[in-house]
């Protein structure tokens, strides 16, 4: 579970605003899964990991909702710097987001441009141990870095600093076990109050 939450956290912390003002809203990702030999296992893996990920963010918090069985939601609140991983049984595991889960060994930038949703994106490759993650981001879509400055879990602050606050429109996670490809299919700007990112009342905390 810790490995999965590390991967999700690595990846998903999402989108920002046009013209310099921080983005609030939703980004919808479509997932694809492959074995190291290139075999497409999306149909079976999606039942566990989720075929899609719905990501919401405001100035201080984010929430990721997957439609798979293993992890239903990831929630981060900058107020207490806690990261919650909520499974399909509505049980939450809490992580101290100030804890670094892996050491980033190498960061490589790619100029691109790479086209995603008609936006010209740049690339960023981050390597941690045997896991390589490639992000594609539009420089005009940004969040303020400061509210997430203590978010070391999943190396999120490492990514934000490397991309100057630009958030991913796509990512590819390559591990020895599988490759996870995720790409945005929809972006919506909307105002989200901090209460939207509260832990649901029916969620139980894992002992």
C-alpha positions in Angstrom: 0.0 0.0 0.0 2.9 2.4 0.8 4.4 1.8 -2.7 1.0 2.5 -4.3 0.4 5.7 -2.3 4.0 6.8 -3.1 3.2 6.4 -6.8 -0.1 8.2 -6.6 1.4 11.0 -4.6 4.3 11.3 -7.0 2.0 11.7 -9.6 -0.9 13.3 -8.9 -1.1 16.8 -7.5 -2.6 18.9 -10.2 -3.4 21.8 -12.2 -3.1 25.5 -12.0 -4.1 28.7 -13.5 -3.8 30.7 -16.6 -2.0 34.0 -16.6 -0.2 33.7 -13.3 -3.2 33.4 -10.9 -3.3 30.0 -9.1 -5.6 27.5 -10.7 -8.6 26.1 -8.8 -10.5 23.3 -10.4 -10.7 19.8 -11.7 -8.6 17.7 -14.1 -9.7 14.3 -15.4 -7.0 11.8 -16.3 -7.4 8.6 -18.4 -5.1 5.7 -17.3 -3.4 3.0 -19.3 -1.3 0.1 -17.8 1.4 -2.0 -19.5 3.7 -4.8 -18.5 7.5 -4.4 -19.0 7.2 -6.4 -22.2 4.7 -4.0 -23.6 1.6 -6.1 -23.1 -1.5 -3.9 -22.5 -3.1 -4.9 -19.2 -5.4 -1.8 -18.9 -8.6 -3.8 -18.8 -7.6 -5.9 -15.8 -5.4 -3.4 -14.0 -8.0 -0.7 -14.2 -10.4 -2.7 -12.0 -7.8 -2.4 -9.2 -6.0 0.9 -9.9 -8.8 2.8 -11.7 -9.4 3.6 -15.4 -9.7 7.3 -14.6 -8.6 9.7 -11.9 -10.6 12.8 -11.0 -8.2 15.4 -9.5 -9.3 18.6 -7.7 -7.1 21.3 -6.3 -7.3 24.8 -4.7 -4.7 27.1 -3.3 -3.9 24.8 -0.3 -5.3 21.3 -0.8 -5.9 18.6 -3.3 -8.1 15.5 -3.7 -7.7 12.6 -6.1 -10.6 10.2 -6.7 -9.9 6.9 -8.5 -12.6 4.5 -9.7 -10.6 1.4 -8.8 -10.8 -1.1 -5.9 -7.4 -0.6 -4.3 -7.3 3.1 -3.5 -10.5 5.1 -3.8 -9.2 8.6 -2.8 -6.0 10.5 -1.9 -6.5 13.7 0.1 -3.9 16.3 1.2 -4.5 19.3 3.5 -1.7 21.8 3.9 -3.2 23.0 7.2 -1.9 20.0 9.1 0.4 18.7 6.3 -1.3 15.3 6.3 -1.8 12.9 3.4 -4.7 10.5 3.6 -5.0 7.4 1.4 -8.6 6.0 1.5 -9.4 2.6 0.3 -12.5 1.1 -1.2 -13.7 0.1 2.3 -13.6 3.8 3.3 -10.7 3.3 5.6 -8.0 6.0 5.7 -4.3 5.5 6.2 -2.6 8.7 7.4 0.9 9.8 6.3 3.0 12.6 7.6 3.6 14.6 4.4 6.9 16.0 5.7 8.4 12.5 5.4 10.4 12.0 2.2 9.5 8.6 0.8 12.3 8.2 -1.8 15.4 10.1 -2.8 15.3 11.8 -6.2 18.6 10.8 -7.8 18.3 12.6 -11.1 16.1 15.3 -12.7 16.2 15.8 -16.5 14.2 18.5 -18.4 12.9 18.1 -21.9 12.1 21.2 -24.0 9.4 19.6 -26.2 7.0 20.9 -27.2 4.7 18.0 -26.4 1.0 18.5 -27.3 -1.6 17.6 -24.7 -5.2 18.8 -25.0 -3.9 21.3 -27.6 -1.5 22.8 -25.1 2.3 23.0 -25.7 4.0 21.2 -22.9 7.5 20.6 -21.6 8.8 17.4 -20.1 10.5 16.5 -16.9 12.0 13.1 -15.9 12.5 12.3 -12.2 14.4 9.1 -11.2 14.1 7.6 -7.7 15.7 4.2 -7.3 14.2 1.8 -9.9 11.2 4.1 -10.7 11.3 6.7 -13.4 8.5 9.2 -13.8 8.1 11.4 -16.8 5.8 14.5 -16.4 4.4 16.7 -19.2 3.3 20.2 -18.1 2.1 23.5 -19.6 4.1 26.3 -18.1 1.1 28.6 -18.0 -0.8 26.2 -15.6 0.6 26.8 -12.2 0.0 26.6 -8.5 1.7 28.6 -5.8 4.6 26.5 -4.4 4.7 27.9 -0.9 1.5 26.2 0.5 2.9 22.9 -0.6 6.5 23.5 0.6 6.3 20.9 3.4 4.9 18.2 1.1 7.9 15.9 0.8 5.9 12.8 0.7 5.9 11.3 -2.8 8.5 14.0 -3.7 5.8 16.4 -4.6 7.7 19.5 -3.6 10.7 18.3 -5.6 8.5 18.1 -8.6 6.9 21.6 -8.0 10.3 23.2 -7.6 11.7 21.5 -10.7 8.7 22.7 -12.8 8.4 26.1 -11.2 5.0 25.3 -10.0 3.6 24.0 -13.3 1.3 21.0 -12.9 1.2 17.8 -15.0 -1.2 17.2 -17.8 0.3 13.8 -18.2 2.7 11.4 -16.6 4.4 8.0 -17.2 5.6 5.9 -14.3 8.0 3.2 -15.3 8.8 0.6 -12.6 10.2 -3.0 -12.9 6.6 -4.3 -12.4 4.6 -2.2 -14.8 4.2 1.1 -16.7 1.4 3.5 -15.8 0.5 6.1 -18.4 -2.0 8.8 -17.5 -3.1 11.7 -19.6 -5.6 14.6 -19.1 -8.8 14.4 -21.1 -10.6 17.3 -19.5 -9.6 20.4 -17.5 -12.2 22.6 -15.7 -11.6 25.8 -13.7 -13.9 26.1 -10.7 -13.9 27.7 -7.2 -13.3 25.1 -4.5 -13.8 25.9 -0.8 -11.4 24.3 1.7 -14.4 22.4 3.1 -14.4 20.4 -0.2 -11.2 18.8 0.9 -12.3 17.7 4.4 -12.0 14.0 5.3 -15.5 12.5 4.6 -17.5 11.8 7.7 -18.0 8.1 6.9 -14.3 7.4 6.6 -12.6 5.4 9.4 -9.0 6.0 10.4 -6.8 2.9 10.3 -5.3 2.0 13.7 
